Amino acid sequence: MNLRYLQLLFKRHRFPKNVRILNMYGNVDDDSNTDKYISVISARSIKYILSPVVKEFHEFELLGKFGEHSLIHDNRYAIDVLNRFLYSNEME
């Protein structure tokens, strides 16, 4: 655990409680366990900090070729998940 992460952990009580979070991350599904730039472990680490203090915390992993960092924003499935999250009260 690095110093910056520890600082975020100790200050999580300042984060708004009524927030819904969708943590979307990619995994190119090779031996790297990354989206080619960010590790899955790093991308998911925010859950430990924020999930206990926010109203809702959801994670969505894009797996395979379209889980590459720069392709996620163009992924039709990711856009649909994001729209469901933003415009409905339910997440699958």
DSSP file (Angstrom, degrees, kcal/mol; ACC not computed):
  #  RESIDUE AA STRUCTURE BP1 BP2  ACC     N-H-->O    O-->H-N    N-H-->O    O-->H-N    TCO  KAPPA ALPHA  PHI   PSI    X-CA   Y-CA   Z-CA
    1    1 A M              0   0    0      0, 0.0     2,-0.1     0, 0.0     0, 0.0   0.000 360.0 360.0 360.0 122.3    0.0    0.0    0.0
    2    2 A N     >  -     0   0    0      1,-0.1     4,-2.2     4,-0.0     5,-0.2  -0.378 360.0-103.9 -87.3 170.3    1.6    3.3   -1.1
    3    3 A L  H  > S+     0   0    0      1,-0.2     4,-2.2     2,-0.2     5,-0.2   0.884 117.7  52.2 -61.0 -43.3    1.4    6.6    0.8
    4    4 A R  H  > S+     0   0    0      1,-0.2     4,-2.1     2,-0.2    -1,-0.2   0.911 110.4  48.4 -62.4 -42.5   -1.2    8.2   -1.6
    5    5 A Y  H  > S+     0   0    0      1,-0.2     4,-2.4     2,-0.2    -1,-0.2   0.908 110.4  51.8 -63.5 -42.4   -3.5    5.2   -1.3
    6    6 A L  H  X S+     0   0    0     -4,-2.2     4,-2.2     1,-0.2    -1,-0.2   0.885 107.6  52.6 -62.0 -39.7   -3.2    5.3    2.5
    7    7 A Q  H  X S+     0   0    0     -4,-2.2     4,-1.3     2,-0.2    -1,-0.2   0.915 109.7  48.8 -62.5 -43.1   -4.1    9.0    2.5
    8    8 A L  H  < S+     0   0    0     -4,-2.1     4,-0.5     1,-0.2     3,-0.2   0.906 109.6  53.1 -62.5 -41.2   -7.2    8.3    0.5
    9    9 A L  H >< S+     0   0    0     -4,-2.4     3,-0.9     1,-0.2     4,-0.2   0.920 110.1  46.3 -60.5 -45.2   -8.2    5.5    2.8
   10   10 A F  H 3< S+     0   0    0     -4,-2.2     3,-0.3     1,-0.2    -1,-0.2   0.711 115.9  46.2 -72.6 -19.8   -7.9    7.7    5.9
   11   11 A K  T >< S+     0   0    0     -4,-1.3     3,-2.2    -3,-0.2     4,-0.3   0.335  78.1 104.9-102.8   6.9   -9.9   10.5    4.2
   12   12 A R  G X   +     0   0    0     -3,-0.9     3,-1.6    -4,-0.5    -1,-0.2   0.769  67.0  71.4 -61.9 -24.3  -12.7    8.4    2.8
   13   13 A H  G 3  S+     0   0    0     -3,-0.3    -1,-0.3     1,-0.3    -2,-0.1   0.700  91.7  60.6 -64.0 -17.2  -15.1    9.6    5.5
   14   14 A R  G <  S+     0   0    0     -3,-2.2    -1,-0.3     2,-0.1    -2,-0.2   0.616  81.2 103.1 -82.9 -13.8  -15.1   13.0    3.6
   15   15 A F  S <  S-     0   0    0     -3,-1.6     4,-0.0    -4,-0.3    -3,-0.0  -0.470  89.8 -94.2 -72.0 139.6  -16.5   11.4    0.5
   16   16 A P    >   -     0   0    0      0, 0.0     3,-0.6     0, 0.0    39,-0.2  -0.272  29.4-149.0 -57.0 135.9  -20.2   12.1   -0.1
   17   17 A K  T 3  S+     0   0    0      1,-0.2    38,-0.6    37,-0.1    -2,-0.1   0.741  88.3  61.7 -80.2 -25.2  -22.3    9.3    1.3
   18   18 A N  T 3  S+     0   0    0     36,-0.2     2,-0.3    37,-0.1    -1,-0.2   0.099  79.5 119.7 -92.8  24.1  -25.2    9.5   -1.1
   19   19 A V    <   -     0   0    0     -3,-0.6    37,-1.6    34,-0.2    36,-1.0  -0.666  52.1-149.1 -94.9 142.0  -23.1    8.7   -4.2
   20   20 A R  E     -a   56   0A   0     -2,-0.3     2,-0.4    35,-0.2    37,-0.2  -0.937  20.3-161.7-104.4 131.0  -23.6    5.8   -6.6
   21   21 A I  E     -a   57   0A   0     35,-2.2    37,-2.8    -2,-0.5     2,-0.5  -0.941  16.5-169.2-120.2 136.0  -20.3    4.6   -8.2
   22   22 A L  E     -a   58   0A   0     -2,-0.4     2,-0.9    35,-0.2    37,-0.2  -0.972   9.6-163.6-117.5 112.5  -19.7    2.5  -11.3
   23   23 A N  E     -a   59   0A   0     35,-3.1    37,-2.4    -2,-0.5     2,-0.5  -0.848  11.7-174.5 -98.2 103.4  -16.1    1.4  -11.5
   24   24 A M  E     +a   60   0A   0     -2,-0.9     2,-0.3    35,-0.2    37,-0.2  -0.865  10.8 163.4-103.6 129.4  -15.6    0.3  -15.1
   25   25 A Y  E     -a   61   0A   0     35,-2.4    37,-2.8    -2,-0.5     2,-0.3  -0.957  26.2-127.2-144.1 160.1  -12.2   -1.3  -16.0
   26   26 A G  E     -a   62   0A   0     -2,-0.3     2,-0.3    35,-0.2    37,-0.2  -0.724  12.7-173.0-111.3 159.3  -10.7   -3.4  -18.7
   27   27 A N  E     -a   63   0A   0     35,-2.4    37,-2.5    -2,-0.3     8,-0.3  -0.883  15.5-155.8-148.8 113.1   -8.7   -6.6  -18.8
   28   28 A V        -     0   0    0      6,-2.8     7,-0.1    -2,-0.3    40,-0.1   0.519  40.6-125.5 -71.9  -2.2   -7.3   -7.7  -22.2
   29   29 A D        +     0   0    0      5,-0.3     2,-0.2     1,-0.2    -1,-0.1   0.872  69.3 116.0  61.7  42.9   -7.3  -11.2  -20.8
   30   30 A D  S >  S-     0   0    0      4,-0.2     3,-0.9    34,-0.1    -1,-0.2  -0.511  88.4 -77.2-117.2-164.8   -3.7  -12.1  -21.3
   31   31 A D  T 3  S+     0   0    0      1,-0.2    -2,-0.0    -2,-0.2     0, 0.0   0.571 119.6  73.3 -73.7  -6.3   -1.1  -12.9  -18.7
   32   32 A S  T 3  S-     0   0    0      2,-0.1    -1,-0.2     7,-0.0     3,-0.1   0.748  84.4-146.0 -80.2 -23.5   -0.7   -9.2  -17.8
   33   33 A N    <   +     0   0    0     -3,-0.9     7,-2.6     1,-0.2     8,-0.4   0.924  63.4 105.9  53.7  47.3   -4.0   -8.8  -15.9
   34   34 A T  B    S-B   39   0B   0      5,-0.3    -6,-2.8     6,-0.1    -5,-0.3  -0.831  85.3-118.1-139.9 174.9   -4.2   -5.3  -17.3
   35   35 A D  S    S-     0   0    0      3,-1.7    34,-2.7    -8,-0.3    35,-0.2   0.088  76.2 -90.1 -99.1  19.0   -6.0   -3.1  -19.8
   36   36 A K  S    S+     0   0    0      2,-0.2     3,-0.1    32,-0.2    32,-0.1   0.094 123.5  35.6  88.9 -12.9   -2.5   -2.7  -21.3
   37   37 A Y  S    S+     0   0    0      1,-0.4     2,-0.4     0, 0.0    -1,-0.1   0.603 116.1  41.4-129.6 -39.3   -1.9    0.4  -19.1
   38   38 A I  S    S-     0   0    0    -12,-0.1    -3,-1.7     4,-0.0    -1,-0.4  -0.953  78.7-122.7-121.7 132.6   -3.5   -0.1  -15.7
   39   39 A S  B  >  -B   34   0B   0     -2,-0.4     4,-2.5    -5,-0.2    -5,-0.3  -0.385  17.6-126.7 -70.8 149.8   -3.5   -3.3  -13.7
   40   40 A V  H  > S+     0   0    0     -7,-2.6     4,-2.4     1,-0.2     5,-0.2   0.891 111.9  56.4 -61.4 -39.7   -6.9   -4.8  -12.8
   41   41 A I  H  > S+     0   0    0     -8,-0.4     4,-0.8     1,-0.2    -1,-0.2   0.916 109.7  44.9 -59.3 -43.7   -5.7   -4.8   -9.1
   42   42 A S  H >4 S+     0   0    0      1,-0.2     3,-0.7     2,-0.2     4,-0.4   0.924 112.5  50.8 -66.5 -44.4   -5.1   -1.1   -9.3
   43   43 A A  H 3< S+     0   0    0     -4,-2.5     3,-0.5     1,-0.2    -2,-0.2   0.846 114.9  43.4 -62.9 -34.2   -8.4   -0.3  -11.0
   44   44 A R  H >< S+     0   0    0     -4,-2.4     3,-1.6     1,-0.2     4,-0.5   0.574  89.7  88.1 -87.7  -9.0  -10.3   -2.3   -8.5
   45   45 A S  T XX S+     0   0    0     -4,-0.8     4,-0.8    -3,-0.7     3,-0.6   0.732  74.4  69.3 -65.9 -21.8   -8.5   -1.0   -5.4
   46   46 A I  H 3> S+     0   0    0     -3,-0.5     4,-2.9    -4,-0.4     5,-0.4   0.772  86.3  70.1 -67.2 -24.1  -10.8    2.0   -5.1
   47   47 A K  H <> S+     0   0    0     -3,-1.6     4,-2.2     1,-0.2    -1,-0.2   0.913  94.2  53.8 -58.4 -43.2  -13.6   -0.4   -4.0
   48   48 A Y  H <4 S+     0   0    0     -3,-0.6    -1,-0.2    -4,-0.5    -2,-0.2   0.854 114.9  41.3 -60.8 -35.6  -11.8   -1.1   -0.7
   49   49 A I  H  < S+     0   0    0     -4,-0.8    -2,-0.2    -3,-0.2    -1,-0.2   0.932 127.7  24.1 -78.1 -47.8  -11.7    2.7    0.0
   50   50 A L  H >X S+     0   0    0     -4,-2.9     3,-1.7     1,-0.1     4,-1.5   0.773  99.0  77.6 -98.6 -27.6  -15.2    3.8   -1.2
   51   51 A S  T 3< S+     0   0    0     -4,-2.2    -1,-0.1    -5,-0.4    -3,-0.1   0.839  94.9  53.0 -59.2 -33.2  -17.6    0.9   -1.1
   52   52 A P  T 34 S+     0   0    0      0, 0.0    -1,-0.3     0, 0.0    -2,-0.1   0.708 116.9  38.1 -72.4 -15.3  -18.1    1.0    2.7
   53   53 A V  T <4 S+     0   0    0     -3,-1.7     2,-0.2    -4,-0.1    -2,-0.2   0.581 101.1  77.7-113.2 -10.7  -19.0    4.7    2.6
   54   54 A V  S  < S-     0   0    0     -4,-1.5   -36,-0.2    -3,-0.1   -37,-0.1  -0.580  79.3-118.3-101.9 164.5  -21.1    5.3   -0.5
   55   55 A K  S    S+     0   0    0    -36,-1.0     2,-0.3   -38,-0.6   -35,-0.2   0.925  96.5   2.6 -63.3 -47.5  -24.7    4.5   -1.2
   56   56 A E  E     -a   20   0A   0    -37,-1.6   -35,-2.2     2,-0.0     2,-0.4  -0.997  59.5-170.2-143.1 143.5  -23.9    2.0   -4.0
   57   57 A F  E     +a   21   0A   0     -2,-0.3     2,-0.3   -37,-0.2   -35,-0.2  -0.964  12.8 175.8-136.7 119.7  -20.7    0.7   -5.5
   58   58 A H  E     -a   22   0A   0    -37,-2.8   -35,-3.1    -2,-0.4     2,-0.4  -0.918  12.8-156.4-122.4 148.8  -20.8   -1.4   -8.7
   59   59 A E  E     -a   23   0A   0     -2,-0.3     2,-0.4   -37,-0.2   -35,-0.2  -0.953   6.5-173.1-122.7 146.2  -17.9   -2.8  -10.8
   60   60 A F  E     -a   24   0A   0    -37,-2.4   -35,-2.4    -2,-0.4     2,-0.5  -0.970   7.3-159.7-140.1 122.3  -17.9   -3.8  -14.4
   61   61 A E  E     -a   25   0A   0     -2,-0.4     2,-0.7   -37,-0.2   -35,-0.2  -0.885   7.0-152.8-105.2 127.9  -15.1   -5.5  -16.1
   62   62 A L  E     -a   26   0A   0    -37,-2.8   -35,-2.4    -2,-0.5     2,-0.4  -0.897  23.9-160.4 -95.5 118.8  -14.6   -5.4  -19.9
   63   63 A L  E     +a   27   0A   0     -2,-0.7     3,-0.4   -37,-0.2   -35,-0.2  -0.820  40.9   4.3-110.2 138.1  -12.8   -8.6  -20.8
   64   64 A G  S >  S-     0   0    0    -37,-2.5     3,-2.3    -2,-0.4   -37,-0.2  -0.571 115.1 -13.3  98.5-157.8  -10.8   -9.4  -23.9
   65   65 A K  G >  S+     0   0    0      1,-0.3     3,-1.1    -2,-0.2    -1,-0.2   0.837 134.8  50.0 -52.6 -41.1   -9.9   -7.4  -27.0
   66   66 A F  G 3  S+     0   0    0     -3,-0.4    -1,-0.3     1,-0.2     9,-0.1   0.391  92.3  77.6 -85.3   5.6  -12.3   -4.6  -26.2
   67   67 A G  G <   +     0   0    0     -3,-2.3    -1,-0.2   -40,-0.2   -39,-0.2   0.369  65.7 122.8 -88.2   3.0  -11.1   -4.3  -22.6
   68   68 A E  S X> S-     0   0    0     -3,-1.1     3,-2.3   -41,-0.2     4,-1.1  -0.471  75.1-115.8 -68.9 137.2   -8.0   -2.4  -23.9
   69   69 A H  G >4 S+     0   0    0    -34,-2.7     3,-0.6     1,-0.3     4,-0.4   0.815 110.8  43.1 -43.8 -52.2   -7.7    1.0  -22.2
   70   70 A S  G 34 S+     0   0    0    -35,-0.2    -1,-0.3     1,-0.2     4,-0.1   0.551 112.7  54.2 -79.7  -5.6   -8.2    3.2  -25.2
   71   71 A L  G X> S+     0   0    0     -3,-2.3     3,-1.3     1,-0.1     4,-0.5   0.601  83.3  84.6 -99.9 -13.9  -11.1    1.1  -26.6
   72   72 A I  G X< S+     0   0    0     -4,-1.1     3,-1.5    -3,-0.6     6,-0.2   0.895  85.2  55.7 -59.0 -43.4  -13.4    1.0  -23.6
   73   73 A H  G 34 S+     0   0    0     -4,-0.4    -1,-0.3     1,-0.3    -2,-0.1   0.668 110.7  46.3 -67.8 -14.1  -15.1    4.4  -24.4
   74   74 A D  G <4 S+     0   0    0     -3,-1.3     2,-0.5    -8,-0.1    -1,-0.3   0.414  83.1 115.2-102.5  -0.7  -16.1    3.1  -27.8
   75   75 A N    <X  -     0   0    0     -3,-1.5     4,-2.4    -4,-0.5     5,-0.2  -0.597  57.1-152.4 -76.6 117.9  -17.4   -0.3  -26.6
   76   76 A R  H  > S+     0   0    0     -2,-0.5     4,-2.2     1,-0.2    -1,-0.2   0.874  96.0  51.2 -59.1 -40.1  -21.1   -0.4  -27.3
   77   77 A Y  H  > S+     0   0    0      2,-0.2     4,-2.4     1,-0.2    -1,-0.2   0.912 109.9  49.5 -64.5 -42.7  -21.7   -2.8  -24.4
   78   78 A A  H  > S+     0   0    0      2,-0.2     4,-2.6     1,-0.2    -2,-0.2   0.893 110.3  51.1 -62.8 -40.3  -19.8   -0.5  -22.0
   79   79 A I  H  X S+     0   0    0     -4,-2.4     4,-2.7     2,-0.2    -2,-0.2   0.904 109.8  50.1 -63.9 -41.3  -21.9    2.4  -23.2
   80   80 A D  H  X S+     0   0    0     -4,-2.2     4,-2.5     2,-0.2    -2,-0.2   0.918 111.2  48.4 -63.2 -43.7  -25.1    0.5  -22.6
   81   81 A V  H  X S+     0   0    0     -4,-2.4     4,-2.3     2,-0.2    -2,-0.2   0.926 112.6  49.1 -61.8 -44.6  -24.0   -0.5  -19.1
   82   82 A L  H  X S+     0   0    0     -4,-2.6     4,-2.6     1,-0.2    -2,-0.2   0.915 111.0  49.3 -62.1 -43.7  -23.0    3.1  -18.4
   83   83 A N  H  X S+     0   0    0     -4,-2.7     4,-2.9     2,-0.2    -1,-0.2   0.909 110.3  50.4 -63.2 -42.1  -26.4    4.4  -19.7
   84   84 A R  H  X S+     0   0    0     -4,-2.5     4,-1.0     1,-0.2     6,-0.3   0.904 112.6  48.3 -61.3 -39.7  -28.3    1.8  -17.5
   85   85 A F  H  < S+     0   0    0     -4,-2.3     3,-0.2    -5,-0.2    -2,-0.2   0.924 117.6  40.0 -65.5 -44.6  -26.3    3.0  -14.5
   86   86 A L  H  < S+     0   0    0     -4,-2.6    -2,-0.2     1,-0.2    -1,-0.2   0.852 124.2  34.9 -73.9 -36.5  -26.9    6.7  -15.2
   87   87 A Y  H  < S+     0   0    0     -4,-2.9     2,-0.3    -5,-0.2    -1,-0.2   0.290 114.1  48.3-111.7  10.5  -30.5    6.6  -16.2
   88   88 A S  S  < S-     0   0    0     -4,-1.0     0, 0.0    -3,-0.2     0, 0.0  -0.897  71.5-126.4-138.4 172.4  -32.0    3.8  -14.1
   89   89 A N  S    S+     0   0    0     -2,-0.3     2,-0.4     2,-0.0    -4,-0.1   0.320  85.8  76.0 -98.8   6.2  -32.1    2.8  -10.5
   90   90 A E        -     0   0    0     -6,-0.3     2,-0.4     2,-0.0    -2,-0.1  -0.917  52.2-171.9-125.0 146.5  -30.9   -0.7  -11.2
   91   91 A M              0   0    0     -2,-0.4   -10,-0.0     1,-0.1    -2,-0.0  -0.989 360.0 360.0-128.3 141.5  -27.7   -2.4  -12.1
   92   92 A E              0   0    0     -2,-0.4    -1,-0.1   -11,-0.1   -11,-0.0   0.448 360.0 360.0 -87.1 360.0  -27.3   -6.0  -13.1
